[in-house]
Amino acid sequence: MSLNATYFWELFQLDWSATATYYYQSEQWMTPFNNPTYDRVGSWDRWDARLNVAAPDLAWEVTAFIKNITDDREIVRRDRPSTVTQNAVTTLTDPRIYGLKLQYNF
């Protein structure tokens, strides 16, 4: 489930918006065997945010963003251990990512 909230306003003759996103993933099972030791992946959530400013004619746009604000690393996928090495492959959520996006339209 994901929820988005965006607020729009004008300031200094520019168009601004701020967006907050919440994502929730409930507990899930990776195989039909439903073995809690290997197959269950717990629930997790994530918060993201963006601040956007643009010229009214959309000639240019600047967006600052943060993904995974809390920097939680959660398991999103888990495989059963190898019968040879006994190692299991586990996939985690991305760490906190932040950046700036510059866009010019011509």
C-alpha positions in Angstrom: 0.0 0.0 0.0 1.3 3.5 -0.7 0.0 6.9 0.2 1.0 10.2 -1.4 0.3 13.7 -0.3 1.3 16.7 -2.4 0.9 20.4 -1.6 1.1 23.0 -4.4 1.8 26.7 -4.0 3.2 29.8 -5.8 6.0 31.8 -4.4 8.4 34.4 -6.1 6.4 33.8 -9.3 7.5 30.1 -9.4 5.4 27.0 -9.0 6.3 24.9 -5.9 5.2 21.5 -4.7 6.1 19.3 -1.8 5.3 15.5 -1.8 5.5 13.0 1.0 5.1 9.3 0.2 4.5 6.4 2.6 4.8 2.8 1.5 3.8 -0.3 3.5 4.5 -3.9 2.6 2.8 -6.5 4.8 4.4 -9.8 5.8 4.8 -12.2 2.9 5.9 -15.7 2.1 8.5 -16.4 -0.5 7.5 -20.0 -1.3 4.4 -22.2 -1.0 6.1 -24.2 1.8 5.5 -21.4 4.4 8.4 -22.5 6.5 8.9 -19.5 8.9 12.7 -20.1 9.1 13.3 -19.7 5.4 10.2 -18.4 3.7 8.7 -15.6 5.7 9.6 -12.0 5.1 8.4 -9.6 7.7 6.4 -6.4 7.1 8.2 -3.1 6.5 7.6 0.5 5.5 9.4 3.4 3.9 9.1 7.2 3.8 10.1 9.4 0.8 9.9 13.1 0.2 10.4 15.6 -2.7 10.5 19.3 -3.1 9.9 20.7 -6.6 10.2 24.2 -8.0 9.5 25.1 -11.7 9.1 28.1 -13.9 5.4 28.7 -14.7 6.0 27.9 -18.4 7.8 24.6 -17.3 10.9 25.7 -19.2 13.0 24.5 -16.3 12.4 22.4 -13.1 14.5 21.5 -10.1 13.6 18.7 -7.7 15.3 17.7 -4.5 14.5 14.3 -3.2 15.1 11.8 -0.4 14.2 8.1 -0.7 14.1 5.9 2.4 14.3 8.8 4.8 14.8 6.6 7.9 17.6 4.6 6.2 16.0 1.3 7.3 17.4 -1.7 5.4 14.6 -4.3 5.2 14.5 -7.7 3.7 12.3 -7.7 0.5 13.2 -11.2 -0.8 14.8 -14.3 0.7 15.7 -17.5 -1.1 16.2 -20.9 0.5 19.7 -21.9 1.4 21.8 -23.7 -1.1 22.1 -27.4 -0.5 25.8 -27.2 -1.2 27.0 -24.0 0.6 24.1 -23.5 3.0 24.2 -19.8 2.0 20.9 -18.0 1.3 20.5 -15.1 -1.0 18.7 -12.1 0.6 17.7 -8.9 -1.1 17.4 -5.7 0.9 15.7 -2.4 0.3 17.9 0.4 -1.0 19.7 2.6 1.6 18.8 6.3 2.0 19.3 8.0 -1.4 19.1 11.7 -1.8 19.8 14.0 -4.8 18.9 16.9 -7.0 17.3 16.6 -10.4 17.7 19.5 -12.9 15.5 19.6 -16.0 15.4 22.1 -18.8 12.9 21.8 -21.6 13.6 23.4 -25.0 
